[in-house]
Amino acid sequence: MLSFCCLLSACNRDGGPTNDHQISLQQTVNFGFTNAEIVDLGRLVMIDYFQFDSGRTNANPSFPVISDFPSDSELLHRYRALANIQGRDKVGAGQEELYGHIWRDQNTRGLIISIRGTSDRQEWIDDAKFQLIKLEPDLASTTAKEAKNAVEVELGFHEIESSLTISSQAGTVKRTPLANYINTHSNLKSLTIVGHSMGSSLATLFAYKTKLRRPELDIRLLTFASPLTGAPNFSASFESQLEKSIRIVNRPDIVPKMPFAELGYKHVWRPVFIDSSDSKRIVDSIACHHSLNTYLHMLDETVKPTKACSKSN
């Protein structure tokens, strides 16, 4: 594994990975997301983080309810938690952890999957496995030519995404693979997937694999601070499958620059750039530029930065 010093040096290079499909915040509506919905979906991921941080040894806690999140009462009136999502950081040896939730959008009746990232930047670096592996396609839904030319993705992200399960009843030990849960909803018309940090790459992989299995399903993908997930062949295949996909990227955040392009990676399309280095309220630090609170504050000032990242402290 590359050293942290090497990573930091490489990730601070000017520019970082480029993408020819950049859009503005005003254009996100053309690809399935209003600005207000982007913030609301990001707030669902913030609830994922809160639930995880409140009880790290409990992978299947009580579902989020309004009484526990009074400041999010309007949000939780629209989105109702249906299940907890579990995963394993170190497949085969790691402890099962809470990674997110499945929600029902009470307005559209569609499902939302929200996935948190690692609890801090150093954990992400420690857990990352930057080698590329071939992602075997679902042979039932792909051609022989596609099967021969399997796309390449980051090993660690693939392992964790493949470990994701759900529990539709809090407190039980019963688990169902996340992919199986979605496949059982034969009448499902729309699925929205949102993630932050490493959770963004898990969301990207799950969106891609689900689209191969369920090509008729209307899938939207929203990510914040996403690392690069796969090789150029994965990016090209992803873009041929998913039209409604945007990435929110904070320019000074180093995580969207890792694993860097020199290792054979390429971002999927449609970055939307923000810049917290221009903010008078955000502390200038690696952790603060990566914080989901910072991202959402740059999109909506009513969402406050964390205390550690607020210059007003």
N, C-alpha and C positions, 0 to 999 in steps of 0.2 A: 504494500500500500504506500502511496505517496505521502511524504511528510506534510504536516500542517504548514510549515514554513514554505515549502515548495508550492502547496496549494494556494496559499495567500498571495505569494508572489505572482503566480500565474493568473489568479482571479482579479488582481488589481491592474492588469494590463488595460490600456485604453481601449474602450469600445466593447470588448468581449465578443461573444457570438453575435452574428448579425442575422437578420431575417428580412426578406423582401416584402413581407406582407403586413407591415406595421399599419395600424389604424389608430384613429383618435378616439377619445372618450365619446365624442358626439356620434361616431360611426358604429359603436357597439350595438346599437339597436338594430342595425342591418344584419347582425349575426346572432340575434336571439336574446340580447340582454339590454334592458334599460339600466341607466346608471343607478337608480334607486334599488333595483333588484340585485345588482352587483353587490351593493353594500349589505343588503339583507342576507344574501347568501353567505357573504363573508362573516356576518354576525353569527350565523349558524355554526360555522367552524370555530368561532370564539367560544361558543357553548361547548363544543367538543373538547377544546383545551381545558376549559374550566372543570368539566366533569372528570377528565383524566387527572388533572392536578389535585383535585379534591380527594381522590382515593386511588392512588396508583396501583394498588394491589387488587383492586376490584375491577375486573374486566366486564362485568355485567351489572352495573348499578341501576338504580331507579331511573326511569326516563325523565328527561327535562320537562318540568311543568312550570306554569306561570308563577305559582307561589314561591318557587325557588329562584326565579329570574323576574322579579317585578318590573325591572327597567326594560325588559324585553317582552312585556305583556302583549303588545300589538303584534310583534313578530311571532310569538307562540300561539296567538289566535289564528294566524294564517297557516303556520307550519306545525303539524302535530307529529311527535316522534312515534314511530312504529316499531323500531328495533334498535338495539345496540350493535355496533360493528366491532369485532375483535380482530387482532392480528398479532404476529410474533416478529419482534425485531431481528432475532437471530434464530432462523428457522431450524427446528430440530433440537434446539437447546434453550432458547429464550423463553421467558415467561410471557404468557398471554396477556395482552393489554387492550384497553379500550382505545379504539382508533377513531370512532365517529358514530354517526347515526343514519338511519333511514327515516325520512320525513314524508308525510303526505301534505301536498299543497292543497289546502281546503278550497282554494279558488279554482284551480285547474284540474284537480284530482290526479295530477301527475306525481311521480315519486322523485325525491331528491336524496342523493347520497352525499354526505359531507364527511371529509376525511382530514384530520389534523396532521401536522408534521411532527417532527421530533420535538422534544421539550426544550431543547436549546441547540444553538449552532454547533457546539463542540460534539454533542451526541450525534448530530447528522454526519459530521466528518468521521467520527469513530466508526459508525455503522455502515458507511458507504462502501460499496465494492465497485470500483470503477471499471472493471473489465466488462466487455460486451459479450453477450451470449446470444445464440440464435433462439428466437421465440418461435416455437413450433406452432403453426397455425391450426385452427380447428379444421381438420380434414373434411368434416361433413359440410363445411360452408365455404370451402375454397377450392380452386382448381388445382390440378396436378402441378402446373407451372408455378403457381404461388407457393405450393407446399415445398417445392424444390428450392425456391429462392426465399427461404424464411428470413424475416427481418431480424435485426439485432437490437437488443435493449440492454440497459444496465442490469447487471446480475442481482445486486442487492434489492433494487426496486421490484424486479420480477419475483424474487423469492417472497418478499413481504406481501405483495399484491396477491400472489397465489395462496397465501395463508389466510386471507380475510374470510371471516365467518360472521354470521349474525345470530342474535338471540332476540326473538320476538316477545319473550317474557323475561322481565328483569329478575335476577337472582337465581336463575336456573343454570344447570350445566349443559343443557341441550344446545348444540350448535348446528347450523346449516351453512354450507358454503355460500358466500355472497352471490356468486354466479348462479348457483342453483335457485336461490331465492328469487332473483330477477327472472330467471327462465320460467318459473312456475306462474308468473303473472302474464298469462297469455293474452289478456285483454288490455294490458298496459299499452298506452299510446305514446307517452312521453316520459323521458328520464333525464334529469338534470344532475350533473356530478360536479362537485366543487371541492377544492383542496387548497392547502397552504403548504409551502416548503416541500419537504419530501412527500407529504400527502398529495401534493399536486402531481407528482410523477406517478404515484399509485392511482390517482384519479385518471390520469392520461392513459395509463395502461388498461385500466378497467373499462374506460369508455371505448377504447379501440377494440378490445377483445369482445366486448358486448355487442358492438356494431357488427363484427364478423358473425357472431352467433345469431343476432336479431337484426338483420339489415332493414327490416320494415319499421323499426323503432326510431322515433324522433329523439335523438340524443343531443343534449347540449353540454358542453364542457367549459367550466370557468376555473381558472387557476390563479393563485397569487404566489409570487416568489418561486416559481417552479424551477428546479434544476433541469438540466438537459436530460432527457429520458432515454434516447436511443440514437442509433446511427442515422445517416442520411436516408438509407433505405426504409427505416421505420418512419421517419418524418414524411417521406413521400407517400408511403402507403397510408399513413394516418390521414394525410390531407386529402387523399382520394376517397376516404370513407366518411370523414366528419367535417361538415360545412360549418356547423355552429360551434365554434371553438375560439376562445380568446384567452390570452395570458396577460395578467396585470403585472408589470415589472417596474420596480423602483430602481432608478438608474444607479445609485450608489450601493445597492444591495449586491453582495458578492455571490450569494447562493445561485441566482439565475445564470451565473457564468461557470458553474461547475456541473458535471465534469467538463472541462474545457474542450474546445473543438479540436485541439491538437491530439486528443485521445480518440478521435473519430466520432464525435457526437455532433448532432445538429438539432436545434429546437424545432418543435412543431410550430405551426403558423399563428399569425395574428397577435403580435405583442401590442399592448397598450402601455405606453411609458408614462410614469409619474416620477417626481424627483423631490424626495424629502430633504435633500441638501439645501433646497431653496426655502425650507420652512424655518420660521423664527421660533417655533415651538418644539422642534424635535432635536434631541441630543445627537450630536454627530458621532456615532459609534457604529461598529459593524452590527452589533446585536439590535440596536434601535432602528437601523435602516431595514433590517430584515423582519422586524416585528409585524404581526398581522394588524395590531392596533395602529401602527404607523401607516400601513397601507390604507386602511379604512379611513383614518383621519385625513389623509391626503385627498380622499374621494368625498368625504362628508365631515365637516369640522365638528359636527355634533358628536362624532365618535372620538373619544378622548384617547390620547396616547397613554401608554402605561406610565406610572409614576416615575419609574427609573429613566424613562425616555422623554420626559417633559421638562423643558427648560424653565418652566415656571416654578419648579421645585427648588 
